[in-house]
Amino acid sequence: MITLNTFLAIGPMQIALVVAIVLLLFGGKKIPELMRGLGSGIKEFKDASKDDEVLEEKKKEE
């Protein structure tokens, strides 16, 4: 019986496999561009969630 903890465990072999697949799919030159896009997307998401919090606080004050 496989437990949930064992199933979701991420070890060095799984990380190496994912890195190898990404390198094969996108190539070494494309990866920095992908990471830049991912970083900017996360930043935009955080900014949008902060804006929502500010709007909610203003509505509560009124």
Secondary structure, 3 states (H helix, E strand, C coil): CCCHHHHHCCCHHHHHHHHHHHHHHHCCCCHHHHHHHHHHHHHHHHHHHHHHHHHHHHHHHC
